[in-house]
Amino acid sequence: MIPKNKELAQNIYLILAGMFIAALVASNLIFQKFFYWNPFGLYRFEISVGILPYPITFLITDIISEIYGRKKANKVVVAGIIASIFSMLIIFVANKVPAIDNSPVNNETFSQVFGLSPIAVLASMLAYLFAQFIDIRIFHFWKAKTLGKHLWLRNNFSTFTSQFIDTFTVLMLLCSFKVLPWSMFSSLLLSGFLFKIIIAALDTPILYALVFAFRKKFGLKINEEINLN
């Protein structure tokens, strides 16, 4: 449907796209730091801080898929990848420029923090691009099957599948190119995937609340999408 307040719908779409791109770029900048999380002493997660923004990106693409449709969600993913590549080029140039003697951050420190391995960044981007397109495809497959009902089903099924593919693919590439040792593969795969599905399950009420708000604001029926064209 074409909403009465098309400008508002367009602005919200741009805000969601901006948040998606910011989270994606940030994840590529911070992924070299690893931490552990041991909730209630049940399991020790050992994961990269780059994983933290990832669930946000999948939540945003699910919102856009539900409200604006598959094409708009795919466009955001492509824009995010282009923005990530562009940000890496900026960092590459900044890393090559020599620091002055009294610079607060010297060459060594800057390179250690931002001198990202090109292979690591490429592996992350390829895996993420693959996973996001699968997420969107599965989401709309279940949306069609359920006639727009059971939002929790398509949200979790699509995210669980795509998050496993993303985690497995990026770790396999990083280990294959010796960015990470194979000894870390199993623990990082288990920790990364479990962490992602826990967060995906926890964000389901947020998705429901936001989708309900969108439908109420723009008068959308079940299985109806906003047309911005």
N, C-alpha and C positions, 0 to 999 in steps of 0.2 A: 504494500500500500504506500501511497504518497502521503506523508504526514502533513497536517495543517501547519505546524510550525517546523518547516523544513530546515530553516537556518539553525534552530536549536538542535535538531537531530544531527545535522552536519557538524556542528561544533562539538557535540558529545563524541561523535565518531573520531574527530581529530584529536580530542583529548585522550581517548582510549588508545589511539594509534601512537600518540606521543609517549604515553606511559609504557606501552609495549616496547617501543624503540629504546627508551631510556633504560628499561630493565635489561634488555638484551645486550646493549652496549656495555652496561655496568658489569654484567656477568663475565664478559670477555676481558675486562680490565682487572678483575679481582680474583680470577680463578686460581692463581698460583698459591694462595693461602689456604691451608687445610686446618680443620678443627675437629674436635670430637664432641658428641652430645650423647649423654647417657641418661635418658628419661626414666626416672624411678628405679634406676639400676637394672633395667630389664635387658637393654641391648646398647652396646657402645657403637654409635655411628661415627665413622671416620670419613668426612666428606669435605669437598672444596667449598669455600664460601661463595664460589661462582654459582653453586646450585641454588642458593637462597632466592635470587630473583626469578629463577626459571618457572616455578609454579605460578608466579604472577602472570608471566607471559601466556601460559596455557589457559589460565582463567580468563584473561582478556580476549584471547582468540575464541574461546567458547562463548563469551558474551556477544562478541561481534557476529559470530556464526549464527547464534540464536536470534538476534535482533536485526542485523543488517544483511545476513546471508553469506553464502560460501565465497562468492567472488570478492566481497569486501574483506573477508578474513584473509584470503590468499594474498590480496594486495598489501595488507599490513605486514604479512610475513616477508614478502619480497622487499618491501621498503626497509624492514628491520635488518635484513641481511646486507642490503646496500649501505645502510648507515653504519653497520658494524665494520664492513670492509673499508669504508671511508675513514672511520675513526682509527683503524689500524694503520692506514697510510699516514695519517697525521702524527700518530705516535712514532712511526718509523722515522719520519723526517725529524721530529723533535729529539729522538734518540741519537741521530747522527750529528746534530748541531752541538759543538763543544761548549761546555759550561765555562763561565768566567771564574777566576780564582775565588772571588768572594760570593759566589752563588750559594744560596742556602741549601740547595740540592746539587751535589756534584755528579759527574758523569757516571761513576760506578753505582751510586745509589739509584739514580734514575733508571739505569739499564737493568739493575737487579729487580726493580719493581715493575717497570713498564716494558722492558726489553723482551717481549713475549716471543716464544718460539713460533715462527711462521707455520710450522707443521701442526703445533698444538692448536693454534687459532683456526687454521684451515680444517682440521679434524672436527673441532667443536662446531664450526659453522655448517659443514656438510651434514654432520649428524643431526644438528638442530633443524636445519632446513628440511631434511628427510622426515624427521619426527613430526614437525608442525604440519606438513602437508598430509601426513597419515592421520594425525589427530583430527584435522578438519574434515577429511574424507569419511572417517569412521563416525564422527559426530553427526554428519548429515545422513549417513546410511541409516543410523538408528533413529534419527529424527523422522525420516521418511517411513521407516518400518512401524514406528509407534504413533504416526500421524501427529507429531508434535507434542505428544504426552510423555510422561516419565523422564523429565529433564535430568534427574539424578543418574538414570541409566546411561544415557549417551555421554553425559559429562564424565563419569567415572570410567566407563569402558574405553572411551577414546583416549582419555588421559593416561590410564594405566598402560595401555598398549604402546602409545607413542613415547611415554617416559622410559619404558624398558628399552625400546629401540634406540632412543637417544643415548641413554646411559651405556648400553652395550656397545653401540657403534663407536662412540667417541673414545671409550676406554680401549677398545680393540685397536683403533687407529693409533692412539697415543703409545700403546705398548708395542705395536708393530714397528713404529718409527723410533722406538727407544727413548721417547720423551719420559715415559714412566716404566718402571720395571714390571715384568709379568707377575712377579710375586705379589704385587698390589692389586692385580686385576680382580680377583674373586671378592676380596674384602670391599673394594671400592664399588664394585657392581652391586653387591648385596646392600651395602650401606646407602649408596646413592638411590637405588630403586625403591627401597623401603621408605626412605625419607620422603621421596617424591610422592609415593602413593598415600602416605599418611597426610601430607599437606593437601593433596588433591581431594582426599575424603573430607578433610576439615573445611576446605573452601566451598564445599557444596552448598551449605546454607547461605553463604555470601552470594553465590551465583543465583540461587533462588530469589533472594531478596532484591538483587539488582534487576533481574529479569522481570520480576513482579512490578518493580517501580517503573521500568521502561514501558511495560504493557499498559499500565495504568495511565502514565503520562501521555502516551501517544495513541491510546485506544486500540492497541493490538489484540487480536484474537489469538487463540492457540494455533500455532503453526503459521502465523502471519509474520511477514518481515517488512521492515522499512525499505522503501525504494528511494534512493537518493539521486537517481538519474534524472 
